[in-house]
């Protein structure tokens, strides 16, 4: 008799692309994972789990503060949801993606990361370790290259 058990799907994590505008163009903050945690030495954007009772937007802002010490000047929904299968916990995570514009400068890193760098979008795309982050940076380049979302501003900007 087949099992009725199925692998659950849930909105479990967020990805947050931290951006600043410079004369040469848009830059993204990339973070290097510390040697003591998972995926040591890999490069990523801000991301993390959504806590119980928290919305994805709330999680994005909390993770930004925890991982960089920064606050968002502008927050955008990138209209992108990625998926990740967690074989250890047996669930499929849906991962909404956000972008934030910040003043820029030096982040104050949490314990998960031991390095950071501001890079142009093509360089950031080459640096990140996960293919989903490459796709997210493509969305950033398409939607936000002019400091806002243009004709989509009223739909994508989160107040």
C-alpha positions as CSV (number, residue, x, y, z in Angstrom):
1,X,0.0,0.0,0.0
2,X,1.5,3.4,-1.0
3,X,2.3,5.9,1.8
4,X,0.1,9.0,2.0
5,X,3.0,11.0,3.4
6,X,4.2,13.8,1.1
7,X,7.1,16.2,1.2
8,X,5.7,19.6,2.4
9,X,6.2,22.8,0.5
10,X,6.5,26.0,2.5
11,X,7.7,29.6,2.3
12,X,10.7,29.1,4.5
13,X,13.5,31.4,3.5
14,X,14.3,34.8,1.9
15,X,17.0,36.1,-0.4
16,X,18.0,39.8,-0.1
17,X,20.1,41.6,-2.7
18,X,21.8,44.5,-1.0
19,X,22.4,47.3,-3.5
20,X,24.0,50.7,-3.8
21,X,24.2,53.1,-6.8
22,X,27.7,54.4,-7.7
23,X,28.8,56.6,-10.7
24,X,30.0,53.5,-12.5
25,X,26.6,51.7,-12.0
26,X,24.8,49.5,-9.6
27,X,26.8,47.5,-7.1
28,X,25.7,44.4,-5.0
29,X,27.1,43.4,-1.6
30,X,28.3,39.8,-1.5
31,X,29.2,38.0,1.7
32,X,31.7,35.1,2.3
33,X,30.6,32.3,4.6
34,X,32.8,31.8,7.6
35,X,34.9,28.7,8.0
36,X,33.0,27.6,11.1
37,X,29.5,27.2,9.5
38,X,27.9,25.5,6.5
39,X,29.4,26.0,3.0
40,X,32.6,27.6,4.3
41,X,34.2,30.1,1.9
42,X,31.1,30.3,-0.4
43,X,29.9,33.6,-1.5
44,X,26.2,34.7,-1.2
45,X,23.8,37.5,-0.7
46,X,21.9,38.1,2.5
47,X,19.5,35.2,3.2
48,X,17.9,33.3,6.0
49,X,14.9,31.5,7.4
50,X,11.6,33.0,8.1
51,X,10.8,32.9,11.8
52,X,7.4,31.7,13.1
53,X,4.8,34.5,12.8
54,X,7.0,36.5,10.5
55,X,6.2,37.6,7.0
56,X,8.8,37.3,4.2
57,X,9.2,41.1,4.2
58,X,9.8,41.2,7.9
59,X,12.3,38.3,7.6
60,X,14.1,40.2,4.7
61,X,14.5,43.3,6.9
62,X,15.6,41.3,10.0
63,X,18.1,39.3,8.0
64,X,19.5,42.5,6.5
65,X,20.1,44.0,9.9
66,X,21.5,40.7,11.4
67,X,23.9,40.0,8.6
68,X,25.1,43.5,7.7
69,X,24.0,45.9,10.4
70,X,22.4,48.0,7.6
71,X,18.9,49.3,7.1
72,X,16.9,49.6,3.9
73,X,16.4,53.0,2.2
74,X,14.2,51.3,-0.4
75,X,12.8,47.7,-0.4
76,X,11.7,45.9,-3.5
77,X,9.9,42.6,-4.3
78,X,11.9,41.1,-7.2
79,X,8.8,39.1,-8.3
80,X,10.9,36.0,-8.1
81,X,10.4,32.9,-6.0
82,X,13.1,30.2,-6.0
83,X,12.9,26.6,-4.7
84,X,15.3,24.5,-2.7
85,X,14.9,21.0,-1.5
86,X,16.1,20.3,2.0
87,X,16.9,16.6,2.1
88,X,17.9,16.8,5.8
89,X,14.5,18.1,6.8
90,X,12.5,16.7,3.8
91,X,10.7,19.8,2.7
92,X,10.7,22.0,-0.4
93,X,11.5,25.6,0.5
94,X,10.0,28.5,-1.5
95,X,12.3,31.5,-1.3
96,X,10.9,34.9,-2.2
97,X,13.6,37.4,-3.4
98,X,14.0,41.0,-2.4
99,X,16.3,43.9,-3.2
100,X,17.2,46.7,-0.9
101,X,19.0,50.0,-1.6
102,X,21.3,51.1,1.3
103,X,23.6,54.0,1.8
104,X,26.5,51.7,1.2
105,X,29.8,51.6,3.0
106,X,31.1,48.9,5.3
107,X,28.7,46.3,6.7
108,X,28.9,45.0,10.2
109,X,29.0,41.3,9.7
110,X,27.2,38.7,11.9
111,X,29.0,35.5,12.9
112,X,27.9,33.6,9.7
113,X,30.2,35.6,7.4
114,X,33.9,36.6,7.6
115,X,34.3,38.7,4.4
116,X,32.4,41.0,2.1
117,X,32.8,43.0,-1.1
118,X,30.8,45.5,-3.1
119,X,30.9,44.4,-6.8
120,X,29.3,45.5,-10.0
121,X,26.4,43.2,-11.0
122,X,28.3,41.1,-13.6
123,X,31.2,40.6,-11.1
124,X,28.8,39.7,-8.3
125,X,27.0,37.2,-10.6
126,X,30.4,35.5,-11.2
127,X,31.3,35.5,-7.5
128,X,28.2,34.0,-5.9
129,X,28.2,30.2,-5.4
130,X,24.5,29.3,-5.9
131,X,22.8,29.4,-9.4
132,X,19.6,30.9,-7.8
133,X,21.6,33.9,-6.8
134,X,22.9,34.4,-10.3
135,X,19.3,34.4,-11.5
136,X,18.4,36.9,-8.8
137,X,21.1,39.3,-9.8
138,X,19.8,39.0,-13.4
139,X,16.4,40.1,-12.0
140,X,18.1,43.0,-10.2
141,X,19.8,44.1,-13.5
142,X,16.6,43.9,-15.4
143,X,14.2,45.5,-12.9
144,X,16.3,48.0,-10.9
145,X,19.3,49.2,-12.9
146,X,18.0,52.8,-12.8
147,X,17.7,53.1,-8.9
148,X,14.0,52.2,-9.2
149,X,11.7,49.9,-10.9
150,X,10.6,52.4,-13.6
151,X,7.0,51.6,-14.8
152,X,6.8,48.7,-12.3
153,X,7.7,50.9,-9.3
154,X,4.1,51.0,-7.9
155,X,3.9,47.2,-8.0
156,X,7.4,46.2,-6.8
157,X,8.3,48.8,-4.2
158,X,7.4,47.9,-0.7
159,X,6.5,50.8,1.6
